[in-house]
C-alpha cells in the first residue's frame, strides 16, 4: 500500500538559534548572540499596487560581482553595489556560514536578480531598481549592523526612490 | 537582516524579509516576512529552476499586499523534498568558517586578479 502524502515525515522548521549555539559551543567559539527585538516592528503602509512599484533588492548571502573586492570573514560590514542588469554568470559568493554550492551554480537562489527581471517583464512588479545592495550576513556586532550598515542601506534605497524593499537573508 | 528591515521600514519604505530561518526571524521580528522551509542557502528557490524561483518570489512579493499586521509571517507552501530528512543534519558538525582574517575571500583566483588589476573599487562601500 502506498503511504499517503500526509503521513510522510514532516518535521518542524529547523531551530537555527539552538543549532548555532550548540555547534559554536562544540567548536569552542564564542557564542553568537542573536538579536532579540523587545519592541514591535515599525510599519509603513504599501501605497501602490505591486505592479506599479519599483522594487529594491538587498541580499546578505555574500554576493559580489567579478571585478569587485570580495568580502572578508572577520565581521565585514561593507556593502557591494551591483547593477541589476548584471549577467548572473558574473556573480560570485563569499560567505563563511552557509553551503554555497548551489548559490555558485545559480546565484538566483540567494540573489534573485534574473527572477525579479522576469517578474518585471511579466508585469508582476513595476520595475526592478537599477541597483542592488549586498553584504555578508553573520555579523557578530549587532551594534555595527544597526548603527552603520542599516542606515547606509536605508539612505541608498531612499535615494534610488524604491517603493518597496525585498530583503533576502541567508 | 532583520535589523536592516526595521530601519528601512522606520525610514518609510515597506520591506519584506524572505527567510528560511524561522527562529531567527521570530527573534529579530521584522515588519513583514515570508518563511520558506528550505535549507539555508536557497532563500529564493532551487538552482536552475527559474519557474519555481519565480513562483516563490512572486508568492513572497504578494505578501506586500496581503500582510497588514506588523510582525506577521506568511508561510510559503513549498517543500524542499518529499520528506524532511535533510533537517536532521543541519549544523550538527563541522565548521564552514574559513580563517577569520580581514583578507578578502574570493570564490575564484581569477576574481582576485581582476579586483587587484582594477585597483580602487568604486562599487564597494567600506563603512
Interface residues (C-beta under 8 A of the other chain):
Chain A: X8 X9 X10 X11 X13 X14 X15 X16 X17 X18 X19 X20 X22 X23 X26 X27 X34 X35 X36 X37 X40 X41 X42 X43 X44 X45 X46 X49 X50 X53 X55 X56 X58 X60 X61 X64 X65 X66 X67 X68 X69 X70 X71 X72 X73 X74 X76 X77 X78 X79 X80 X81 X82 X83 X92 X93 X94 X96 X97 X98 X99 X100 X101 X102 X103 X104 X105 X106 X108 X109 X110 X111 X112 X114 X115 X116 X118 X119 X124 X125 X137 X142 X144 X145 X146 X148 X149 X150 X151 X152 X153 X154 X157 X158 X162 X163 X164 X165 X166 X167 X168 X169 X170
Chain B: X1 X2 X3 X4 X5 X6 X7 X8 X9 X10 X11 X12 X13 X14 X15 X16 X17 X18 X19 X20 X21 X22 X23 X24 X27 X28 X29 X30 X31 X35 X37 X39 X40 X41 X42 X43 X44 X45 X46 X47 X48 X50 X53 X54 X57 X58 X60 X61 X62 X64 X65 X70 X71 X82 X83 X84 X85 X87 X88 X90 X91 X92 X93 X95 X96 X97 X98 X99 X100 X101 X102 X103 X104 X105 X106 X107 X108 X110 X111 X112 X114 X115 X118 X121 X123 X124 X125 X126 X127
